[in-house]
Amino acid sequence: MAAIGLFYGSNTGNTESVSYIMKEEFDKIMPGGVEVHNIGRSTPDDLLKYSYLIIGIPTWNTGELQDDWDAFMPKLDSMDMKGKKVAFFGLGDQNGYGFNFLDAVGILADKVMERGAQVWGLWSSSGYQFEESKAKVEDHFLGLGIDEVGQAELSRPRIQKWVKDVKAEFGL
Ligand SMILES: Cc1cc2nc3c(=O)[nH]c(=O)nc-3n(C[C@H](O)[C@H](O)[C@H](O)COP(=O)(O)O)c2cc1C
């Protein structure tokens, strides 16, 4: 089993593609270190097997969780995540949904912290233009922000930097 379990949800494939790019980047610095899973086909036990988790979620329907994460959310209430190290990445559209940019990351990260996990992989919110975000705390997002609609050219370099940050912050 790999050290890190990456669990994503994706309605139209962007978060899925980003998940595999992330695995590709991890493989360069930590070969075989990450296993990718679709949360729509995963159980709580699948997540709890890992001490290190990466969670990928796009925001949908103006400030809502992606469908498969929405369905999984009630299961988190009975999951003990104490001691788990978790890093989030979110997909969103800052131009189209500037009042709800990456909200799903904030909603899900709050729940995961409530279950006892530590959240790592915070990411500066400078370089994005938006009005409001539930993912924003002071000058940071609670995870990496990816905008495949308005800033697709920045995705790869952002992922490359974040992957290195997360590996170091996880202590791996
Ligand atoms: C109907 C609709 C609602 C959306 N709502 C939001 C939103 O509230 N906040 C946000 O940041 N992005 C929003 N988005 C943008 C998506 O998160 C973005 O397209 C993302 O890349 C989709 O990821 P997926 O292909 O993995 O499902 C919305 C997109 C659509 C089409």
The ligand as an ORCA input file, in Angstrom:
! r2SCAN-3c Opt
* xyz 0 1
  C     -23.371     24.830    -12.562
  C     -21.982     25.073    -12.036
  C     -21.827     25.549    -10.764
  C     -20.527     25.826    -10.249
  N     -20.397     26.379     -9.005
  C     -19.145     26.742     -8.581
  C     -18.976     27.431     -7.342
  O     -19.927     27.716     -6.610
  N     -17.728     27.775     -6.968
  C     -16.612     27.493     -7.731
  O     -15.492     27.844     -7.334
  N     -16.753     26.842     -8.924
  C     -17.977     26.468     -9.368
  N     -18.116     25.818    -10.564
  C     -16.912     25.496    -11.358
  C     -16.447     24.044    -11.203
  O     -16.023     23.789     -9.896
  C     -15.286     23.786    -12.173
  O     -15.790     23.782    -13.484
  C     -14.533     22.516    -11.895
  O     -13.370     22.471    -12.705
  C     -15.366     21.256    -12.133
  O     -14.647     20.135    -11.692
  P     -15.033     18.635    -12.115
  O     -14.890     18.573    -13.632
  O     -14.015     17.780    -11.460
  O     -16.418     18.347    -11.677
  C     -19.399     25.553    -11.064
  C     -19.582     25.042    -12.356
  C     -20.854     24.820    -12.846
  C     -20.999     24.319    -14.271
*
